């Protein structure tokens, strides 16, 4: 799971990381927002009616969900678990509230916080988009301070100064987590090693 303040470059870093590896799957969210003409159901989002979404939420079928601008968004548990069973690493961009929900429902998930190189650079990136008013940017900056304080509770931190470097670091985190004894079938590997040693004697 990757979190960070708006403008930190989460999607950019995730996309760059996925170019480095063939074992990553980006989590597809569910939403009640109407589908736009260029969007494909099951690829961009799982488009659900409000009634279906709420029913799934009640049944615990989302790892996290929230309302934003009048529409619901959530991470389907089945999509994540099915891809994990296939051996993929499921990556997702979640806010700090979503991360808290996922932590409760999937304690073994790994959380990385993406930091901007400086607060000044973060504000510069937000203003460089030319898509929001000064008031909206000020609200995002206020939220960023709160998010930065919460980042201390994450497992890893990556500074997005250079996208390529940040992507390499995120890829290294994934590799390190795959090598944890608790995530490997250690005893099978040990038996294979001991078996080979016996054959050589």
KEFI-39112 format. One line per 2 residues: number of its first residue (from 1); their letters; for each residue x negated, y, z negated of N, C-alpha, C. Coordinates in steps of 0.02 Angstrom, whole numbers, plus 50000, padded with zeros to 5 digits. Each point is the difference from the previous one (the first is absolute). Layout:
BEGIN
NUM	a	X/Y/Z/X/Y/Z/X/Y/Z ~ ...
***
This chain:
BEGIN
1	xx	49958/49941/50000/50042/50059/50000/49955/50062/50000 ~ 50017/50047/50043/49961/50061/50004/50045/50059/49984
3	xx	49979/50039/49951/50036/50061/49982/49952/50059/50003 ~ 50029/50059/49997/49961/50061/50000/50044/50058/50017
5	xx	49978/50060/49984/50040/50060/50014/50011/50010/50075 ~ 50054/50034/50016/50014/50017/50069/49942/50041/50028
7	xx	49974/49979/50058/49942/50034/50029/49935/49964/49988 ~ 50001/49947/49958/49939/49963/49986/49979/49957/50060
9	xx	50048/49984/50043/49984/49962/50061/50013/49926/49994 ~ 50052/49980/49963/50013/49929/49988/50012/49961/50065
11	xx	50045/50025/50041/50015/49964/50062/49940/49996/50046 ~ 49962/50054/50004/49941/50002/50043/49948/49948/49977
13	xx	49989/49997/49935/49951/49952/49973/50025/49928/50007 ~ 50064/49989/49988/50027/49933/50009/49994/49977/50072
15	xx	50017/50044/50047/49995/49982/50071/49928/49984/50019 ~ 49953/50040/49974/49929/49987/50015/49977/49935/49969
17	xx	50025/49983/49940/49981/49938/49967/50027/49940/50040 ~ 50060/50006/50026/50030/49945/50038/49963/49987/50065
19	xx	49965/50051/50025/49959/49991/50060/49937/49959/49984 ~ 49981/49998/49936/49940/49964/49980/50012/49927/49985
21	xx	50064/49981/49990/50015/49933/49976/50059/49971/50039 ~ 50003/49934/50004/50056/49968/50033/50045/49962/49951
23	xx	49988/50010/49935/50040/49964/49950/50048/50046/49963 ~ 50010/50060/50025/50044/50048/49966/50067/50006/50035
25	xx	50052/50007/49961/50068/50013/50025/50026/50061/49962 ~ 50025/50048/50038/50028/50060/49968/50072/49985/49979
27	xx	50016/50015/49939/50067/49986/49974/50053/50043/50035 ~ 50052/49967/50025/50055/50035/50032/50053/50014/49948
29	xx	50019/50063/49993/50050/50020/49950/50070/49993/50028 ~ 50047/49996/49954/50071/50002/50018/50025/50071/49986
31	xx	50049/50022/50039/50028/50067/49990/50072/50003/50022 ~ 50036/50047/49971/50068/50014/50022/50002/50059/50049
33	xx	49941/50027/50015/49996/50055/50049/50019/49974/50069 ~ 50037/50040/50039/50018/49978/50068/49937/49989/50042
35	xx	50004/49950/50043/49944/49985/50044/49993/50053/50054 ~ 49939/50024/50010/49986/50047/50054/49991/49963/50065
37	xx	50009/50034/50057/49999/49965/50065/49937/49959/50014 ~ 49942/50023/49977/49938/49964/50015/49984/49946/49950
39	xx	50039/49993/49946/49985/49953/49947/50029/49931/50013 ~ 49964/49949/49976/50020/49931/50010/50014/49968/49932
41	xx	50059/49971/49994/50018/49967/49937/49954/49942/49986 ~ 49973/49997/49939/49954/49947/49981/49928/50015/50015
43	xx	49987/50054/50037/49932/50022/50015/49986/50066/49965 ~ 50041/50050/50012/49991/50064/49967/50032/49999/49930
45	xx	50061/49974/49996/50036/49991/49938/50048/49942/50009 ~ 50025/49974/49944/50060/49958/50001/50058/50048/49986
47	xx	50041/50012/50050/50055/50048/49993/50061/49965/49971 ~ 50021/50023/49941/50055/49969/49964/50056/50051/49987
49	xx	50061/49975/49994/50055/50044/49979/49991/50015/49926 ~ 50028/50056/49976/49994/50016/49929/50027/49943/49956
51	xx	50054/49968/50022/50030/49946/49960/49953/49940/49995 ~ 49970/49982/50057/49953/49943/50000/49939/50016/49958
53	xx	49975/50061/50006/49941/50020/49962/50014/49995/49925 ~ 50056/50027/49979/50016/50000/49928/50010/49929/49975
55	xx	50030/49957/50041/50010/49930/49979/49932/49966/49991 ~ 49954/50012/50046/49933/49970/49994/49963/50028/49939
57	xx	50010/50065/49986/49967/50029/49942/50026/49969/49935 ~ 50066/49989/49997/50029/49969/49941/49975/49929/49990
59	xx	49987/49966/50055/49978/49930/49997/49925/49994/49991 ~ 49965/50057/49993/49928/49999/49988/49959/49982/50061
61	xx	50025/50015/50059/49965/49981/50061/49949/50052/50023 ~ 49993/50055/49962/49949/50050/50016/49947/50001/49945
63	xx	49937/50003/50020/49947/50008/49951/50001/50070/49971 ~ 50022/50048/50040/50010/50069/49977/50049/50032/50048
65	xx	50037/50049/49974/50043/50038/50044/50015/50068/49968 ~ 50019/50047/50042/50014/50068/49977/50044/50035/50051
67	xx	50030/50055/49978/50040/50042/50045/49958/50061/50018 ~ 50001/50018/50064/49963/50058/50024/50041/50034/50054
69	xx	50015/50064/49988/50038/50040/50048/50066/49967/50019 ~ 50033/49970/49952/50066/49972/50011/50000/49929/50028
71	xx	49942/49971/50012/49996/49932/50026/49959/49956/49953 ~ 50014/49936/50001/49962/49953/49959/49944/49968/50039
73	xx	49944/49989/49966/49942/49967/50030/49976/49947/49950 ~ 49980/49941/50025/49976/49949/49955/49953/49951/50033
75	xx	49963/49963/49959/49953/49949/50025/50031/49931/49990 ~ 50019/49966/50054/50031/49934/49993/49952/49949/49971
77	xx	50021/49968/49947/49959/49949/49968/49986/49942/50048 ~ 50050/49980/50039/49993/49941/50044/49946/50012/50053
79	xx	49997/50060/50028/49950/50015/50051/49930/49992/49971 ~ 49990/50025/49940/49934/49997/49968/49982/49928/49984
81	xx	50045/49964/49967/49983/49932/49978/49990/49953/50059 ~ 50040/50008/50053/49993/49956/50059/49932/50010/50033
83	xx	49978/50062/50005/49935/50013/50032/49942/49980/49956 ~ 50008/50005/49934/49948/49977/49954/49992/49924/50007
85	xx	50056/49964/50007/49998/49928/50008/49964/49980/50064 ~ 50005/50043/50050/49966/49986/50064/49925/50016/49998
87	xx	49978/50027/49944/49929/50014/49991/49980/50072/50017 ~ 50049/50042/50014/49985/50069/50015/49993/50042/49937
89	xx	49965/50055/50006/49997/50051/49948/50051/50053/50019 ~ 50049/50011/49957/50052/50049/50014/49979/50067/49970
91	xx	49996/50051/50042/49981/50066/49976/50059/50047/50006 ~ 50004/50047/49955/50056/50047/50003/49979/50067/49970
93	xx	50035/50051/50023/49991/50068/49977/50059/50016/49955 ~ 49988/50007/49935/50054/50012/49952/49983/50060/49956
95	xx	50051/50034/49977/49988/50055/49953/49991/49972/49930 ~ 49984/50043/49953/49984/49976/49933/50060/49967/49965
97	xx	50061/50024/50015/50059/49969/49970/50011/49930/50029 ~ 49991/49994/50066/50007/49935/50031/49947/49951/49975
99	xx	49939/50025/49989/49946/49958/49975/50017/49973/49931 ~ 50031/50040/49958/50019/49978/49933/50051/49943/50004
101	xx	50048/50006/50046/50050/49948/50008/49968/49935/50024 ~ 49955/50006/50049/49967/49941/50027/49957/49967/49946
103	xx	49966/50039/49959/49958/49973/49947/50041/49957/49952 ~ 50061/50021/49986/50044/49962/49955/50021/49934/50032
105	xx	50014/50002/50066/50027/49942/50034/49947/49955/50030 ~ 49940/50026/50011/49945/49961/50030/49935/50020/49964
107	xx	49990/49975/49939/49943/50021/49959/49931/49988/50031 ~ 49996/49951/50047/49934/49985/50028/49985/50041/50062
109	xx	50044/50048/50017/49986/50045/50056/49940/50044/49983 ~ 49965/50023/50051/49941/50042/49991/50016/50071/50022
111	xx	49982/50048/49958/50019/50070/50013/49938/50043/50009 ~ 49998/50035/50057/49945/50045/50015/50027/50071/50008
113	xx	49966/50047/49970/50021/50070/50004/49954/50037/50047 ~ 50029/50034/50049/49962/50037/50050/49996/50074/49979
115	xx	49939/50023/49992/49989/50069/49977/49976/50044/50057 ~ 50020/50064/49999/49969/50047/50047/49931/50019/49974
117	xx	49955/50024/50043/49934/50019/49976/50003/50057/49949 ~ 50046/50047/50011/50011/50055/49953/50073/50022/50004
119	xx	50023/50035/49949/50068/50027/50001/50006/50052/50056 ~ 49948/50039/50010/50001/50050/50053/50010/49967/50068
121	xx	49965/49945/50012/50006/49964/50063/50070/49971/50007 ~ 50029/49976/49946/50068/49973/50002/50049/50053/50023
123	xx	49996/50059/49969/50045/50054/50020/49988/50021/50072 ~ 49938/50000/50021/49983/50018/50069/50032/49950/50049
125	xx	49999/49936/49983/50031/49950/50043/50075/50009/50005 ~ 50031/50015/49943/50072/50011/50001/50019/50060/50042
127	xx	49962/50054/49992/50015/50061/50039/49984/49989/50074 ~ 49951/49957/50013/49980/49988/50069/50053/49963/50040
129	xx	50048/49969/49966/50054/49965/50035/50048/50049/50034 ~ 50006/50060/49971/50046/50051/50026/50072/49975/50005
131	xx	50020/49959/49951/50067/49972/50001/50043/50020/49940 ~ 49970/50035/49951/50036/50016/49940/49990/50072/49978
133	xx	50047/50024/49961/49997/50068/49974/49950/50003/49943 ~ 49982/50061/49980/49955/50008/49943/50029/49970/49937
135	xx	50066/50008/49990/50032/49971/49941/49994/49924/50000 ~ 50011/49969/50057/49995/49927/50005/49929/49977/49985
137	xx	49952/50036/50027/49930/49982/49988/49982/50008/49926 ~ 50025/50053/49969/49987/50011/49928/50030/49943/49959
139	xx	50060/49976/50020/50030/49943/49964/49958/49937/50009 ~ 49975/49990/50060/49957/49941/50012/49935/50004/49960
141	xx	49973/50060/49993/49939/50008/49962/50013/49988/49926 ~ 50057/50022/49975/50017/49987/49930/50008/49925/49988
143	xx	50031/49967/50048/50008/49927/49995/49932/49965/50002 ~ 49955/50028/50041/49933/49969/50007/49963/49999/49934
145	xx	50004/50054/49961/49966/50002/49935/50025/49944/49955 ~ 50066/49989/50000/50029/49946/49959/49977/49932/50026
147	xx	50000/49991/50066/49979/49937/50029/49926/49985/49984 ~ 49959/50051/50003/49929/49990/49985/49990/49978/49928
149	xx	50042/50024/49954/49994/49978/49931/50020/49927/49992 ~ 50049/49978/50039/50023/49930/49997/49950/49952/50031
151	xx	49960/50025/50047/49952/49957/50036/49952/49963/49955 ~ 49990/50024/49939/49953/49967/49954/50024/49930/49982
153	xx	50064/49987/50008/50028/49934/49983/49993/49949/50056 ~ 49974/50021/50058/49993/49954/50057/49938/49957/49992
155	xx	49995/49949/50043/49943/49954/49996/49938/50029/50033 ~ 50010/50036/50055/49944/50027/50039/50016/50072/50021
157	xx	49947/50037/50016/50007/50067/50028/49954/50007/50060 ~ 50027/50031/50052/49961/50013/50061/50008/50074/50017
159	xx	49945/50033/50014/50002/50071/50020/50001/50002/50076 ~ 50051/50032/50028/50005/50005/50073/49967/50064/50024
161	xx	49933/49998/50002/49962/50056/50028/49990/49988/50075 ~ 49981/49938/50017/49994/49978/50069/50044/49938/50008
163	xx	50045/50000/50049/50048/49946/50008/49965/49933/50008 ~ 49948/49997/50041/49966/49936/50013/49970/49972/49935
165	xx	49971/50043/49960/49970/49978/49937/50054/49976/49952 ~ 50055/50037/49996/50055/49981/49955/50029/49933/50022
167	xx	50007/49990/50065/50027/49936/50025/49953/49943/49984 ~ 49935/50010/50007/49952/49948/49983/50004/49983/49926
169	xx	50007/50050/49958/50005/49988/49928/50064/49962/49983 ~ 50055/50019/50032/50063/49964/49987/49995/49928/50023
171	xx	49968/49989/50057/49989/49932/50024/49957/49960/49951 ~ 49949/50032/49972/49957/49967/49951/50039/49981/49937
173	xx	50046/50042/49979/50042/49985/49942/50042/49938/50014 ~ 50029/49996/50059/50040/49943/50019/49958/49936/49998
175	xx	49940/50004/50029/49956/49941/50000/49981/49980/49929 ~ 49984/50048/49958/49982/49985/49930/50058/49965/49964
177	xx	50061/50024/50011/50057/49970/49967/50013/49930/50026 ~ 49988/49988/50064/50009/49932/50027/49950/49951/49970
179	xx	49943/50026/49977/49948/49957/49971/50008/49989/49925 ~ 50048/50031/49969/50011/49988/49929/50014/49925/49989
181	xx	49971/49973/49947/50011/49930/49985/50074/49984/49993 ~ 50037/50046/49969/50071/49988/49989/50041/50001/50064
183	xx	49971/50026/50054/50036/50003/50063/49977/49945/50048 ~ 49949/49963/49982/49974/49947/50044/50019/49932/49970
185	xx	50000/49950/50042/50009/49931/49975/49932/49975/49977 ~ 49977/50029/49946/49931/49990/49978/49983/49926/49988
187	xx	50046/49964/49969/49984/49931/49983/49996/49955/50061 ~ 50040/50015/50052/49994/49963/50063/49932/50014/50031
189	xx	49980/50065/50000/49935/50018/50028/49943/49967/49961 ~ 50007/49998/49935/49948/49970/49958/49993/49925/50014
191	xx	50057/49967/50008/49999/49928/50014/49968/49987/50068 ~ 50014/50044/50049/49970/49992/50066/49923/50006/49995
193	xx	49978/50050/49962/49928/50011/49992/49967/49941/49965 ~ 50031/49975/49946/49972/49944/49964/50001/49936/50042
195	xx	50053/49995/50041/50005/49942/50044/49946/49999/50052 ~ 49985/50058/50028/49946/50005/50050/49933/49985/49969
197	xx	49992/50023/49937/49937/49988/49966/49990/49926/49988 ~ 50054/49965/49982/49996/49928/49989/49983/49962/50063
199	xx	50026/50024/50056/49987/49967/50064/49927/50009/50020 ~ 49969/50055/49980/49931/50013/50019/49950/49960/49959
201	x	50022/49977/49941/49953/49964/49956/49991/49927/50023
***
